[in-house]
Amino acid sequence: MKLIQLIEYLRCRLKHVIRICLAVLLSLVVLDAVFVDKQEAHTLPERWWGFWAAFGFLGCLSIIFVSKWFGHAGIMVREDYYEDRSPEDPKP
């Protein structure tokens, strides 16, 4: 019951929640730029500040869009898929 109250509380303050999340993300990128030692990086892009944040974000986006495409390409089935057959049709 308390979880539902928390969700409703956060939903009522959605703009504040979004601002806090963006501030946390920005602070993580700044901390990456300031405190992470990039001298031991294996490739050139790893030396760029915020590379792993952008890499993770783009990876998540690609997983979402590929899975949605894959689902719409044939994995998802209508809810009434088995109800299309009339009662007099023989069973397969």
ZAMARGU-4260 file (C-alpha; in steps of 0.2 Angstrom, whole numbers, plus 5000, padded with zeros to 4 digits):
<rodrens>
0) 5000/5000/5000 | 5014/5012/5004 | 5022/5009/4986 | 5006/5015/4978 | 5006/5030/4989
5) 5024/5034/4984 | 5020/5032/4966 | 5005/5044/4967 | 5016/5056/4977 | 5030/5055/4963
10) 5017/5056/4949 | 5010/5072/4957 | 5027/5080/4956 | 5033/5073/4940 | 5042/5089/4934
15) 5053/5089/4950 | 5057/5070/4948 | 5062/5074/4930 | 5073/5088/4935 | 5081/5078/4949
20) 5085/5063/4937 | 5093/5075/4925 | 5103/5083/4938 | 5109/5066/4944 | 5114/5061/4926
25) 5123/5077/4923 | 5132/5076/4939 | 5138/5058/4934 | 5144/5064/4918 | 5154/5078/4927
30) 5161/5066/4940 | 5166/5055/4925 | 5175/5070/4917 | 5184/5075/4933 | 5188/5060/4943
35) 5190/5045/4931 | 5208/5042/4925 | 5207/5041/4906 | 5226/5037/4904 | 5223/5018/4905
40) 5209/5018/4891 | 5211/5005/4878 | 5203/5015/4863 | 5202/5034/4859 | 5183/5036/4862
45) 5186/5029/4880 | 5196/5045/4883 | 5181/5056/4879 | 5171/5063/4894 | 5154/5056/4895
50) 5158/5042/4882 | 5151/5028/4893 | 5136/5037/4898 | 5132/5040/4879 | 5136/5023/4875
55) 5125/5015/4888 | 5110/5027/4883 | 5112/5023/4865 | 5113/5004/4869 | 5097/5005/4879
60) 5088/5015/4865 | 5094/5002/4852 | 5088/4987/4863 | 5071/4996/4865 | 5069/4999/4846
65) 5075/4983/4840 | 5064/4973/4852 | 5049/4983/4847 | 5052/4980/4829 | 5055/4962/4832
70) 5039/4961/4842 | 5029/4969/4828 | 5037/4959/4815 | 5028/4943/4821 | 5031/4938/4839
75) 5017/4948/4846 | 5000/4940/4843 | 4982/4947/4845 | 4974/4943/4861 | 4959/4934/4851
80) 4971/4924/4840 | 4963/4907/4846 | 4945/4914/4845 | 4945/4918/4826 | 4940/4900/4822
85) 4921/4897/4821 | 4914/4882/4831 | 4911/4871/4816 | 4929/4872/4809 | 4938/4856/4812
90) 4953/4857/4824 | 4970/4856/4817
</rodrens>
